[in-house]
Amino acid sequence: HANATATGNFPDQMDFLAALSSPDAKRSTPVVIRITRENNTQCIPIHSQIAFIETRLGLNITQLADVFGVSRPQIYKWLKQEAQPQNSGTNQKIELLSRWLQTIPEMHTTYFGKLGKRYITPTETVLSALSSNNLSLTSLNELYSAIRPTIEALLAK
């Protein structure tokens, strides 16, 4: 299990569970999770973090597999708890994305999948940026800044 800090949009267990099982979620994933308040760190099952990333980014399974550099069947195994990521870099990326997504408005993050093929630089798309092995909070915030105007224009329609 990877550690994650309970902050942002999920002040308690019910909020996190509701986000994963809402009608907007791609699947209802059973989650066993304890969220504590104020600077306490706890363990969130890796499959729950992966489902959270998939739902919040609005990614399909192929896109999610690309982000983590694995096959579609491997993603399904992780989500069904038949396997867990063995690569420490993948585990760190899952934890980083989980933490970062809690700081971005949900109405914005769900556009990342829809804008996946959009170029943010002459050589880099939204999905290629998310797939980078050099992700950091800084690079994720830069990615969000690059596509935020597009997201806000889409929301204004």
Disulfide bonds with the S-S distance in Angstrom:
none
